[in-house]
Amino acid sequence: MGLLSGLCYGLFPILTNALGPLDSWVTVSFSLGLGTVFLAPLQGTYPVLTLPTDVSAWLLIAALILVPTVIADVLYVRAIAIGGPMLATVFALIEVPASVLYAWWWLAVPLVPAQWAGIFLFCLGLAGLALRRNQRPVPTTEPVIISPIQTEKHYE
């Protein structure tokens, strides 16, 4: 399932560039919706009887899910607007290896070699993006020639 999720993350910037001038909120909404549709059937089934029945518990669960998600989406959309979809996606992808490393560091969760390999591949991909970005020529603007004699219009 992790491989499928990584594939979805990897295809997102390619599809974002292919879609063109769509609003960033539309792109993020479709990304989250399609991700949910494709990954939800893979989650398995859990007994419904163990779920809490208290309304306040459900409000707390909803708040814990919605508040960070909305904040993250707002920041992500702002990052797309400021730096473009590729930069925003790179920052969003840092979440995956960071969460693994935080769990290892703070919670003493042992890491298997596949996780270390995934972190290495992620860092290798970031290095590739950085090298690709450095190989592109810097866009230059043509100099603007200002006439030494400017005609001013005076309106009476």
N, C-alpha and C positions, 0 to 999 in steps of 0.2 A: 504494500500500500504506500510505503514511503517513496518507492520509485515512481509510482503513478503520480503522487503528489508533486514530486520534484519535476516530473515531466510537464505537469500543468503549469508550475511556476516558470519553467524554462520557456514554454511556448508563449507565455503572456506578453513579453516585450515584442516578440515577433508579430503576434496578432495585433498588438497595439499599433505598431508601425504600419501594418497592412490596412488597418481600419481607417487611418487618416484622420481627418479633422473632426472626430466625434468629441463631444464633451467628456471631460475626464470622469465625471460622475457616472455617465452612462457606461464607460469602459469598466470602472471599478464595480458597478452594480452587476453587469453581465459576468464579470470575472468571478465574483463571489457566488452568484447564482449558479453558473455552470459548474464551478468547483463543488458546490453543495450537491447538485444533481448527480455528478459523476462519482463523488466519494461517499455519499450517504448509503448506497446499497452495500458498500464494503464494510460497514461498521458492525454488522452482526445484529443479533437480537438480544435484548436484555429484558428481564422480567419487569413488568409494569408495577407489580405489587410492592416493590421496594422504594418506589418514588414517594417523596413527601406529599402529604395532602394538605398541609398548612398553607394558607394563602400568603402569609408573610414570608415563608420559605421560598415560594415561587417568585415573589417580588424581589427578594434578595438574589435569587439565581438569575432572574432577568436583568437586574441591575449589574451584576457581575459579568454578564455576557455582553449586554448592549453598550454600557458606558465605555469600556476599553475599546470595543469594536468601532464605535462611532468616532471616538477620539483618534484612533489609528487611521480610520478611513479619511477623516478630515485632514490629518497631517499628510497622508499619502497623496490625496488629491492636490494639496498645496505643493507638495514636492514635485508632482507631475507638472503643475503650472509653472513652477520656478525653474526646475532643472531638466524637464523632459521625462518621458516614460522610462528610458533606459536607466537614468540615475535613480529615479524613484524605485524602480524594481530592484536594483542592486541593494539599496538600503533596506527594502522589505525582505530581501532574501537573507540578509545578515541575521534575521531572527532565527532561522533554522539552526545554523551552527552555534549561535550564541546561546540558545536554549539548551542545547546538548552540553556545552561547556559549563554553563551555570549549574545545571543539574549535577555534573561531575564535581564541580568545585564546592558548591554550597551543600548539596544533599548527599555527597559521597556515592553517587550512583556510578557503578562501574561502566566503563565504555568498552564496547566490543571493537575489534579491528575494523569492522565494516563502518562504524561511525567515524573512526579516525580517517578511514579512506574517503568517506563522504566529505568530511571537513577539508581534507587535502584537495579533493577535486573542486570543491567550492572555491578555495583560495586560488587554485590554478585557473579557474574560470575568471575570477576577479583580475588576476594578473593579465590574462589574455585580453580582457576588456580594456584594462589600462594601457596595454601596449597598442591595441588597436586604435584607441583614442589618440595616443601620442603620434601615430603614423599619419593621421589625417592632417592635411594642410590647414593652417589657421586662416580663416576667411579674412580677407582684407577688403577694405572699402576704398572706393576710388576717391581721390582727392577732389574736393569741391573747389572750383576756381571762382573766386569772388572778384567781380569787376571792380577796378579802382574807382570808377565813376559810377555812382549809383543814382538812379533817378528816383526822386521822391515825389509822391503825388500829394498835393495839398488840396484838401477839399474845403470849400468855403460854404 
